[in-house]
Amino acid sequence: MPATLVLGGTRSGKSAHAEGLLPADVPVRYCATARRIPGDAEWDARIAAHVARRPAHWTTVEDPDLVAELARPGTVMVDDLATWLTGVLDDAHAWAARPTPPQVGRTVDALVGAVGGAAGTVVLVSAEVGLGVVPETRAGRMFRDELGALNAALAAVCDEVVLLVAGLPLRLK
């Protein structure tokens, strides 16, 4: 089934663009990967803004098992893979580990395989973090490298890849 990867920087419009790729009358499972942070009102407000923008007939799945969701038929939107990867790294206690724990690679490989074999239409949103300054910390560099590798692996199995820059979509594939 068709898969589209939408990449972009912070506030580039990537989520809104990805949502606009889906027909308004189609039921969508919206896989929201951001984990809620107890007591963080600003983070809750960001999540609420995303929820308010979605059509009422879309189903939101918070902190989803993406491999399982992609195996189900239907249309799936994943927003976003940077927050998903953050959770994977958290769960693997990878931030201070040297080298990155192998379970991170296994989890990423499982996701890429699930996208490649998805049962329905898939739209993925991910941050493009490799265009700027080299992070000062080892954890920041690891995250940038892992996300860049994930984005490249997903681009290889997706039918379309779009990069949003300053709100403008650039079709890469």
ABEGO torsion letter per residue (X at the ends): XBBBBBBEBBGAGAAAAAAAABBAABBBBBBBABBBBBGBAAAAAAAAAAAAABBAABBBBBGBBAAAAAABBEBBBBOBAAAAAAAAAAAAGAAABOBBBAAAAAAAAAAAAAAAABABBBBBBBBBAAABBBBABAAAAAAAAAAAAAAAAAAAABABBBBBBGGBBBBAX
